[in-house]
Amino acid sequence: MFQMPLAYAMHTIALIQTLTDSDETMDEFDEKLMRFFTIIKFIIIGPFYLIVSIPANAIVFFYNLYTKAHDADKSVDEKLFTR
C-alpha cells in the first residue's frame, strides 16, 4: 500500500526518460508526440487508479483471507458421471 505512490512516481520518471532517451526506436515526431500524450494521460489518470486500487486491494485481501479453501474431494458429485 505504501509502495504504490513511489511506484507511480518512479514509473512516471521512467516514462519521461524513454521520451528523452536517444536509444528508443521512436524516430518520427508523431510517435514521440503520441508517447508524450500517453504520458500526460498517465500522469492525470494514474492517481485516480491509485486511490481506487488501495481499498480494492485491501478488500480482495481480506475476502481471500477469510474464505475457506475449496476442497475438491468433497464437491465431487458421484451421480454426475453415468456408466
URKARA-V549429 format. One line per field, one symbol per residue. psi: psi as a letter, one per 40 degrees, with the letter a starting at -180 (. if undefined). burial: 1 if it has 24 or more other C-alpha atoms within 12 Angstrom, else 0. Layout:
BEGIN
psi: ???
burial: ???
END
This chain:
BEGIN
psi: deeddddddddddddddddeheeiehdidddddddddddddddddddddddddddddddddddddeiiihhdddehhdedhi.
burial: 00000001000100100010000000000000001000100000000001000000000000000000000000000000000
END
